[in-house]
Amino acid sequence: MVYRGKSSLFYIFSSFGGALLVAATFFYYNYRFSQFKFIDFSQTILYTQNDIFTPKKDNYYMLIFSSKMNNVNKLISKIPKNYPIIAIDMYQKEFNNTKRVIFLRGGTNTIIDIIQKFNIYKIPVYFAIKRYNKKLFKQDSRKVVLSDEL
């Protein structure tokens, strides 16, 4: 066995360092994109009063609530006014849209899919979504559970 000196140790450790860097980058991006969820409005079909919802803005707040538990106007007043609101009632009650709020309805499986996708355990809750690509939106903020004393 020929001793090659310190340079061979450098190559061995640099290859491990490179592999470590690639693995760290992979896990970071995996964590980063799993932290916030996506919703694709081309696959998740939600309805306005008389049409299929097609997002026109780049940012929305998504509000999931129950019309049996909460006063909708008080809920909306607690949400910042930065973006329009997409509101989804668990009981699928029909509301009139306002300038700021688009009320959406969907099938039971669609609503369950949204609840599971965004890990919603308590309502009323809202969070920001931001356009990622055409009809694909990414969760852009943490979920905020509104207080029960509304």
N, CA, C and O of each residue as an XYZ file, in Angstrom:
600
protein
N       0.848     -1.169      0.000
C       0.000      0.000      0.000
C       0.894      1.233      0.000
O       1.824      1.343      0.799
N       0.605      2.132     -0.886
C       1.409      3.332     -1.046
C       0.758      4.466     -0.276
O      -0.438      4.719     -0.416
N       1.544      5.137      0.528
C       1.040      6.288      1.289
C       1.101      7.512      0.394
O       2.167      7.870     -0.107
N      -0.022      8.143      0.196
C      -0.081      9.280     -0.712
C      -0.115     10.601      0.014
O      -0.166     11.650     -0.627
N      -0.088     10.584      1.300
C      -0.021     11.832      2.044
C      -1.388     12.440      2.319
O      -2.418     11.768      2.251
N      -1.366     13.709      2.626
C      -2.574     14.424      3.051
C      -3.557     14.667      1.913
O      -4.746     14.858      2.169
N      -3.102     14.664      0.681
C      -4.004     14.979     -0.429
C      -5.083     13.907     -0.607
O      -6.220     14.236     -0.947
N      -4.747     12.622     -0.382
C      -5.759     11.575     -0.524
C      -6.832     11.698      0.561
O      -8.006     11.436      0.298
N      -6.449     12.088      1.762
C      -7.441     12.318      2.813
C      -8.364     13.480      2.459
O      -9.556     13.456      2.766
N      -7.805     14.483      1.819
C      -8.607     15.637      1.393
C      -9.697     15.195      0.417
O     -10.847     15.616      0.544
N      -9.346     14.350     -0.556
C     -10.323     13.893     -1.538
C     -11.394     13.024     -0.898
O     -12.564     13.112     -1.271
N     -11.017     12.201      0.044
C     -11.990     11.346      0.735
C     -12.989     12.198      1.510
O     -14.199     12.004      1.395
N     -12.475     13.148      2.305
C     -13.372     13.980      3.109
C     -14.176     14.966      2.266
O     -15.302     15.310      2.625
N     -13.615     15.420      1.158
C     -14.376     16.343      0.311
C     -15.526     15.618     -0.380
O     -16.576     16.220     -0.602
N     -15.360     14.354     -0.725
C     -16.469     13.609     -1.329
C     -17.585     13.392     -0.310
O     -18.765     13.488     -0.649
N     -17.214     13.098      0.944
C     -18.234     12.992      1.990
C     -18.908     14.335      2.237
O     -20.118     14.399      2.452
N     -18.131     15.393      2.204
C     -18.683     16.739      2.387
C     -19.654     17.099      1.277
O     -20.699     17.697      1.532
N     -19.313     16.737      0.044
C     -20.210     16.994     -1.085
C     -21.510     16.223     -0.958
O     -22.590     16.758     -1.207
N     -21.397     14.955     -0.567
C     -22.601     14.141     -0.378
C     -23.458     14.693      0.749
O     -24.686     14.699      0.658
N     -22.818     15.151      1.796
C     -23.548     15.754      2.916
C     -24.264     17.021      2.486
O     -25.401     17.260      2.894
N     -23.617     17.829      1.672
C     -24.217     19.063      1.170
C     -25.433     18.769      0.293
O     -26.456     19.442      0.415
N     -25.335     17.790     -0.576
C     -26.461     17.406     -1.428
C     -27.620     16.890     -0.576
O     -28.770     17.261     -0.814
N     -27.336     16.047      0.407
C     -28.384     15.515      1.279
C     -29.048     16.628      2.087
O     -30.270     16.646      2.233
N     -28.251     17.549      2.609
C     -28.810     18.661      3.397
C     -29.711     19.534      2.535
O     -30.775     19.958      2.986
N     -29.301     19.804      1.308
C     -30.122     20.605      0.389
C     -31.430     19.894      0.087
O     -32.489     20.523      0.091
N     -31.373     18.597     -0.173
C     -32.575     17.817     -0.451
C     -33.537     17.880      0.729
O     -34.722     18.159      0.542
N     -33.054     17.629      1.927
C     -33.930     17.627      3.096
C     -34.466     19.016      3.406
O     -35.605     19.144      3.857
N     -33.684     20.050      3.179
C     -34.163     21.413      3.412
C     -35.331     21.744      2.484
O     -36.362     22.239      2.938
N     -35.175     21.475      1.193
C     -36.258     21.780      0.258
C     -37.463     20.883      0.479
O     -38.600     21.323      0.311
N     -37.231     19.636      0.853
C     -38.341     18.745      1.192
C     -39.122     19.296      2.381
O     -40.353     19.309      2.364
N     -38.412     19.750      3.409
C     -39.048     20.334      4.585
C     -39.748     21.629      4.221
O     -40.878     21.862      4.649
N     -39.100     22.467      3.446
C     -39.636     23.790      3.095
C     -40.945     23.683      2.338
O     -41.875     24.445      2.602
N     -41.037     22.746      1.395
C     -42.246     22.620      0.614
C     -43.303     21.763      1.290
O     -44.465     21.803      0.887
N     -42.938     20.989      2.306
C     -43.957     20.236      3.028
C     -44.533     21.059      4.169
O     -45.588     20.718      4.705
N     -43.859     22.133      4.545
C     -44.340     22.981      5.639
C     -45.643     23.667      5.249
O     -46.559     23.761      6.066
N     -45.736     24.138      4.036
C     -46.942     24.782      3.546
C     -47.530     23.935      2.433
O     -46.793     23.316      1.664
N     -48.832     23.904      2.343
C     -49.532     23.027      1.406
C     -49.968     23.780      0.159
O     -49.986     25.011      0.131
N     -50.317     23.021     -0.868
C     -50.757     23.571     -2.140
C     -52.217     23.214     -2.397
O     -52.707     22.188     -1.926
N     -52.909     24.074     -3.150
C     -54.250     23.771     -3.636
C     -54.281     24.122     -5.117
O     -53.902     25.222     -5.519
N     -54.733     23.178     -5.906
C     -54.801     23.357     -7.351
C     -56.270     23.517     -7.735
O     -57.041     22.559     -7.675
N     -56.654     24.730     -8.130
C     -58.050     25.010     -8.453
C     -58.472     24.414     -9.796
O     -59.645     24.500    -10.161
N     -57.548     23.817    -10.529
C     -57.959     23.097    -11.730
C     -58.412     21.678    -11.372
O     -59.110     21.034    -12.155
N     -58.019     21.195    -10.198
C     -58.432     19.871     -9.739
C     -59.417     19.940     -8.577
O     -60.255     19.051     -8.421
N     -59.324     20.984     -7.763
C     -60.243     21.178     -6.651
C     -61.350     22.108     -7.145
O     -61.144     23.312     -7.292
N     -62.516     21.537     -7.398
C     -63.611     22.296     -7.993
C     -64.502     22.859     -6.880
O     -65.113     22.120     -6.107
N     -64.553     24.190     -6.829
C     -65.416     24.901     -5.887
C     -66.336     25.814     -6.687
O     -65.978     26.284     -7.766
N     -67.519     26.059     -6.148
C     -68.536     26.806     -6.882
C     -68.876     28.110     -6.184
O     -68.986     28.168     -4.959
N     -69.041     29.157     -6.985
C     -69.632     30.401     -6.484
C     -71.140     30.205     -6.581
O     -71.603     29.074     -6.729
N     -71.904     31.269     -6.501
C     -73.361     31.116     -6.541
C     -73.849     30.456     -7.824
O     -74.796     29.670     -7.787
N     -73.221     30.759     -8.954
C     -73.725     30.201    -10.209
C     -72.627     29.801    -11.193
O     -72.901     29.651    -12.384
N     -71.398     29.627    -10.725
C     -70.308     29.301    -11.642
C     -69.193     28.569    -10.894
O     -69.160     28.556     -9.663
N     -68.291     27.968    -11.648
C     -67.105     27.350    -11.060
C     -66.116     28.461    -10.723
O     -65.889     29.364    -11.528
N     -65.532     28.390     -9.531
C     -64.590     29.419     -9.093
C     -63.293     29.319     -9.882
O     -62.682     28.255     -9.985
N     -62.889     30.462    -10.435
C     -61.596     30.594    -11.098
C     -60.883     31.773    -10.457
O     -61.376     32.898    -10.539
N     -59.736     31.552     -9.821
C     -59.042     32.653     -9.152
C     -58.543     33.705    -10.143
O     -57.930     33.385    -11.162
N     -58.822     34.961     -9.817
C     -58.390     36.062    -10.676
C     -57.259     36.875    -10.039
O     -56.474     37.506    -10.747
N     -57.174     36.860     -8.721
C     -56.130     37.595     -7.994
C     -54.966     36.659     -7.699
O     -55.082     35.441     -7.834
N     -53.842     37.246     -7.296
C     -52.661     36.443     -6.957
C     -52.617     36.025     -5.492
O     -51.911     35.080     -5.138
N     -53.359     36.718     -4.643
C     -53.365     36.423     -3.204
C     -54.795     36.421     -2.678
O     -55.631     37.229     -3.084
N     -55.049     35.498     -1.770
C     -56.347     35.410     -1.092
C     -56.105     34.981      0.345
O     -55.067     34.407      0.676
N     -57.088     35.272      1.194
C     -57.192     34.594      2.476
C     -58.236     33.510      2.284
O     -59.291     33.757      1.699
N     -57.949     32.306      2.774
C     -58.924     31.229      2.733
C     -59.480     31.058      4.140
O     -58.734     30.810      5.087
N     -60.790     31.191      4.269
C     -61.489     31.071      5.549
C     -62.349     29.825      5.519
O     -63.188     29.663      4.633
N     -62.143     28.948      6.482
C     -62.977     27.762      6.654
C     -63.762     27.988      7.942
O     -63.170     28.206      8.999
N     -65.096     27.937      7.859
C     -65.920     28.252      9.019
C     -67.193     27.426      9.014
O     -67.474     26.697      8.062
N     -67.955     27.550     10.084
C     -69.246     26.887     10.198
C     -70.331     27.942     10.413
O     -70.282     28.703     11.380
N     -71.292     27.982      9.522
C     -72.382     28.949      9.661
C     -73.281     28.613     10.853
O     -74.036     29.471     11.310
N     -73.214     27.393     11.357
C     -74.014     27.007     12.528
C     -73.387     27.518     13.830
O     -74.086     27.673     14.831
N     -72.078     27.778     13.824
C     -71.380     28.178     15.042
C     -71.070     29.666     15.094
O     -71.027     30.247     16.178
N     -70.855     30.285     13.958
C     -70.261     31.607     13.953
C     -71.094     32.633     13.196
O     -71.834     32.305     12.268
N     -70.949     33.883     13.622
C     -71.493     35.007     12.893
C     -70.469     35.360     11.815
O     -69.351     35.772     12.124
N     -70.851     35.200     10.570
C     -69.918     35.348      9.456
C     -69.330     36.753      9.399
O     -68.131     36.910      9.168
N     -70.149     37.766      9.604
C     -69.655     39.153      9.519
C     -68.619     39.443     10.594
O     -67.654     40.162     10.336
N     -68.798     38.898     11.795
C     -67.796     39.093     12.849
C     -66.491     38.373     12.509
O     -65.405     38.884     12.783
N     -66.601     37.192     11.914
C     -65.400     36.462     11.489
C     -64.612     37.271     10.470
O     -63.397     37.427     10.586
N     -65.312     37.776      9.484
C     -64.660     38.522      8.407
C     -63.988     39.781      8.947
O     -62.927     40.178      8.464
N     -64.603     40.406      9.942
C     -64.014     41.630     10.500
C     -62.702     41.359     11.237
O     -61.915     42.282     11.447
N     -62.454     40.109     11.634
C     -61.224     39.736     12.338
C     -60.064     39.425     11.390
O     -58.923     39.291     11.834
N     -60.343     39.311     10.101
C     -59.316     38.948      9.114
C     -58.727     40.231      8.526
O     -59.475     41.149      8.188
N     -57.405     40.309      8.398
C     -56.791     41.513      7.813
C     -57.366     41.821      6.431
O     -57.862     40.933      5.737
N     -57.291     43.079      6.053
C     -57.900     43.525      4.802
C     -56.923     43.555      3.628
O     -57.201     44.205      2.620
N     -55.795     42.872      3.737
C     -54.773     42.892      2.686
C     -55.233     42.246      1.381
O     -54.920     42.743      0.300
N     -55.981     41.135      1.477
C     -56.370     40.360      0.305
C     -57.865     40.063      0.360
O     -58.483     40.157      1.421
N     -58.451     39.700     -0.799
C     -59.841     39.222     -0.778
C     -59.921     37.888     -0.031
O     -58.915     37.201      0.146
N     -61.104     37.542      0.393
C     -61.308     36.322      1.193
C     -62.102     35.301      0.381
O     -63.131     35.619     -0.215
N     -61.598     34.072      0.376
C     -62.353     32.922     -0.127
C     -62.912     32.248      1.119
O     -62.151     31.752      1.951
N     -64.236     32.226      1.255
C     -64.868     31.664      2.457
C     -65.604     30.375      2.102
O     -66.403     30.334      1.166
N     -65.320     29.330      2.865
C     -65.952     28.029      2.651
C     -66.678     27.635      3.926
O     -66.064     27.455      4.978
N     -67.995     27.502      3.817
C     -68.832     27.106      4.949
C     -68.918     25.584      4.997
O     -69.209     24.938      3.990
N     -68.665     25.020      6.168
C     -68.736     23.567      6.331
C     -70.136     23.027      6.025
O     -70.279     21.890      5.575
N     -71.161     23.839      6.268
C     -72.545     23.402      6.053
C     -73.067     23.778      4.679
O     -74.232     23.529      4.371
N     -72.216     24.379      3.842
C     -72.551     24.691      2.456
C     -73.757     25.616      2.304
O     -74.482     25.556      1.311
N     -73.956     26.467      3.303
C     -75.027     27.457      3.222
C     -74.655     28.475      2.149
O     -73.487     28.837      2.011
N     -75.631     28.928      1.402
C     -75.360     29.885      0.328
C     -75.422     31.304      0.872
O     -76.412     31.702      1.486
N     -74.356     32.062      0.642
C     -74.262     33.467      1.048
C     -74.093     34.319     -0.200
O     -73.650     33.832     -1.241
N     -74.447     35.586     -0.089
C     -74.208     36.524     -1.181
C     -72.767     37.023     -1.094
O     -72.290     37.387     -0.019
N     -72.086     37.035     -2.225
C     -70.721     37.552     -2.269
C     -70.722     39.051     -2.011
O     -71.686     39.754     -2.313
N     -69.630     39.516     -1.452
C     -69.450     40.953     -1.256
C     -68.219     41.374     -2.054
O     -67.601     40.558     -2.737
N     -67.878     42.636     -1.961
C     -66.699     43.127     -2.682
C     -65.428     42.453     -2.163
O     -64.471     42.260     -2.913
N     -65.424     42.103     -0.894
C     -64.232     41.550     -0.254
C     -64.261     40.033     -0.107
O     -63.206     39.406     -0.001
N     -65.450     39.432     -0.100
C     -65.579     38.006      0.219
C     -66.257     37.250     -0.914
O     -67.308     37.650     -1.414
N     -65.618     36.134     -1.309
C     -66.201     35.209     -2.277
C     -66.570     33.948     -1.504
O     -65.692     33.246     -1.002
N     -67.854     33.661     -1.409
C     -68.315     32.461     -0.711
C     -68.341     31.305     -1.704
O     -68.926     31.409     -2.782
N     -67.701     30.207     -1.325
C     -67.592     29.046     -2.202
C     -68.255     27.830     -1.564
O     -68.312     27.693     -0.342
N     -68.747     26.965     -2.419
C     -69.317     25.692     -1.998
C     -68.664     24.587     -2.818
O     -68.112     24.835     -3.890
N     -68.736     23.387     -2.308
C     -68.168     22.249     -3.027
C     -68.777     20.962     -2.524
O     -69.540     20.955     -1.559
N     -68.440     19.895     -3.175
C     -68.912     18.588     -2.739
C     -68.289     18.204     -1.400
O     -67.254     18.736     -0.999
N     -68.936     17.283     -0.734
C     -68.458     16.836      0.578
C     -67.021     16.329      0.499
O     -66.197     16.663      1.350
N     -66.721     15.532     -0.508
C     -65.359     15.001     -0.644
C     -64.347     16.110     -0.901
O     -63.208     16.029     -0.442
N     -64.752     17.138     -1.627
C     -63.856     18.269     -1.889
C     -63.544     19.014     -0.598
O     -62.391     19.366     -0.346
N     -64.561     19.254      0.217
C     -64.368     19.967      1.485
C     -63.488     19.128      2.420
O     -62.589     19.663      3.068
N     -63.742     17.833      2.492
C     -62.918     16.947      3.326
C     -61.473     16.956      2.837
O     -60.546     16.981      3.646
N     -61.277     16.936      1.524
C     -59.933     16.976      0.949
C     -59.199     18.260      1.348
O     -58.018     18.210      1.690
N     -59.876     19.394      1.308
C     -59.259     20.672      1.707
C     -58.880     20.639      3.182
O     -57.792     21.076      3.558
N     -59.781     20.120      4.018
C     -59.517     20.044      5.460
C     -58.310     19.149      5.732
O     -57.455     19.496      6.547
N     -58.234     18.008      5.062
C     -57.099     17.105      5.256
C     -55.811     17.682      4.693
O     -54.757     17.583      5.322
N     -55.889     18.279      3.523
C     -54.702     18.818      2.861
C     -54.032     19.893      3.707
O     -52.805     19.947      3.794
N     -54.844     20.754      4.331
C     -54.294     21.863      5.112
C     -54.228     21.552      6.612
O     -53.958     22.441      7.419
N     -54.473     20.294      6.981
C     -54.405     19.864      8.386
C     -55.215     20.778      9.303
O     -54.692     21.315     10.279
N     -56.479     20.945      8.984
C     -57.360     21.797      9.783
C     -58.034     20.925     10.832
O     -58.722     19.954     10.516
N     -57.814     21.304     12.104
C     -58.377     20.546     13.214
C     -59.403     21.346     13.993
O     -60.162     20.784     14.782
N     -59.432     22.645     13.781
C     -60.342     23.499     14.528
C     -60.814     24.616     13.601
O     -60.029     25.177     12.836
N     -62.106     24.930     13.682
C     -62.645     26.033     12.891
C     -63.282     27.041     13.837
O     -63.676     26.663     14.940
N     -63.396     28.269     13.462
C     -63.023     28.905     12.205
C     -61.519     29.142     12.126
O     -60.867     29.441     13.126
N     -60.985     29.003     10.918
C     -59.557     29.182     10.684
C     -59.363     29.879      9.343
O     -60.146     29.695      8.411
N     -58.301     30.686      9.264
C     -57.961     31.292      7.976
C     -56.453     31.285      7.793
O     -55.692     31.179      8.755
N     -56.039     31.400      6.540
C     -54.632     31.485      6.186
C     -54.544     32.109      4.801
O     -55.515     32.110      4.043
N     -53.373     32.636      4.482
C     -53.154     33.261      3.178
C     -52.712     32.205      2.175
O     -51.977     31.275      2.508
N     -53.175     32.369      0.941
C     -52.669     31.552     -0.158
C     -52.184     32.500     -1.254
O     -52.722     33.592     -1.441
N     -51.163     32.058     -1.964
C     -50.526     32.890     -2.986
C     -50.377     32.068     -4.260
O     -50.052     30.882     -4.219
N     -50.622     32.725     -5.395
C     -50.504     32.030     -6.680
C     -49.064     31.546     -6.862
O     -48.109     32.310     -6.723
N     -48.942     30.271     -7.172
C     -47.637     29.664     -7.419
C     -47.443     29.462     -8.918
O     -46.351     29.649     -9.455
N     -48.543     29.073     -9.581
C     -48.486     28.824    -11.015
C     -49.916     28.689    -11.531
O     -50.633     27.792    -11.087
N     -50.347     29.526    -12.429
C     -51.683     29.526    -13.046
C     -52.787     29.317    -12.008
O     -53.191     30.270    -11.342
N     -53.284     28.072    -11.863
C     -54.350     27.800    -10.887
C     -53.846     27.099     -9.633
O     -54.640     26.665     -8.798
N     -52.532     26.988     -9.501
C     -51.921     26.353     -8.337
C     -51.554     27.429     -7.322
O     -50.817     28.365     -7.630
N     -52.077     27.282     -6.107
C     -51.813     28.238     -5.041
C     -51.111     27.531     -3.892
O     -51.350     26.353     -3.626
N     -50.240     28.273     -3.218
C     -49.470     27.741     -2.100
C     -49.883     28.471     -0.829
O     -50.084     29.686     -0.838
N     -50.007     27.732      0.248
C     -50.253     28.354      1.550
C     -49.097     29.300      1.835
O     -47.930     28.925      1.719
N     -49.434     30.541      2.211
C     -48.402     31.566      2.345
C     -48.318     32.135      3.761
O     -47.601     33.108      3.994
N     -49.031     31.549      4.689
C     -48.957     32.000      6.079
C     -49.353     30.841      6.981
O     -49.858     29.814      6.527
N     -49.115     31.034      8.247
C     -49.557     30.002      9.187
C     -51.074     30.071      9.306
O     -51.687     31.075      8.939
N     -51.666     29.023      9.809
C     -53.110     29.008     10.030
C     -53.413     29.794     11.303
O     -52.710     29.664     12.305
N     -54.459     30.606     11.252
C     -54.882     31.382     12.412
C     -56.292     30.915     12.789
O     -57.243     31.081     12.025
N     -56.400     30.334     13.969
C     -57.713     29.918     14.476
C     -58.316     31.125     15.165
O     -57.738     31.684     16.097
N     -59.499     31.520     14.685
C     -60.179     32.665     15.272
C     -60.812     32.252     16.591
O     -61.246     31.111     16.748
N     -60.864     33.167     17.524
C     -61.344     32.830     18.879
C     -62.831     32.496     18.855
O     -63.565     32.906     17.956
N     -63.255     31.739     19.870
C     -64.654     31.322     19.984
C     -65.543     32.444     20.504
O     -66.767     32.339     20.414
N     -64.975     33.503     21.038
C     -65.788     34.581     21.607
C     -66.173     35.616     20.575
O     -66.124     36.809     20.873
N     -66.540     35.230     19.420
C     -66.890     36.206     18.396
C     -68.294     36.675     18.564
O     -68.765     37.504     17.786
